[in-house]
Amino acid sequence: MNIVVVGTGLIGGSIALSARGFETQIIGVDANEENLKTALKLGIIDKSMSRDEAIKIADLVVLSIPVDAAREMLPSILDNIREDAVVIDTGSTKVGICDKVRNHPRRKNFVATHPMAGTEFSGPTAAFKGLFADKKTIICEKELSADFALERALFLYKLLGMSVLYMTPSDHDKHIAYVSHLTHVIAYALSITVQEIEKNEEKKIFEMAGSGFASTVRIAKSSSEMWTPIFRQNAQYLTDSIDKYIDVLKEFKQLIVEDKTAELFDLIKEANAIKKVLDKK
């Protein structure tokens, strides 16, 4: 099987490493020549090719590039694949890309997916084999994918050690805005806030920072090239989630300003209920 990975960074590279274990040839495609050289050197891919050459021989195309680029590239990939080839994307927004190819004559060859795994690092050197183990992947509009396409996508994600959830694109984008995209906005905002307040005291920040601060702002190191288009494509649901978050922040601020200890205690207890949700995972 020829697996073509378009984008050899953290996600594409980790899929390539994790997909080894049955008879495959991993072909890398990347606009960044240095990424291709690194992926070859690290054994992430077996060979590199141009996109046009690669997709003509592909059995499975994994589109793991920023969501805006993926949305624009997908139609031309579907135009040029073989009749029995399958294309999946890995983006964390689904409405835009699904709408883009809804009426494409080869829509059945496409499976809209979102493997929910990642780190704050990027590029081929960040890729590793176990990234997806015991994580979840979301598949949208499975009814628009051919049986053979869905089976191939499910085979890949089983190989990666992932379980599968099915959602509509809009439900996906709405929920992911809260559990992932808002989290990144908060991390970026906290990072900027602390740096602005403590402009001349960076050394003290890092000396005093505990594990709670470090874990909260860790994802503020995530790539702007990847996250800017995500925020743009999920603007409606993300801004809704930001508005709700601001309301809750204002509530905390008001209770602190007014020294309403009992109410503040109750609000924190309300937040503690998240333990029950997380314990069910």
Disulfide bonds with the S-S distance in Angstrom:
none
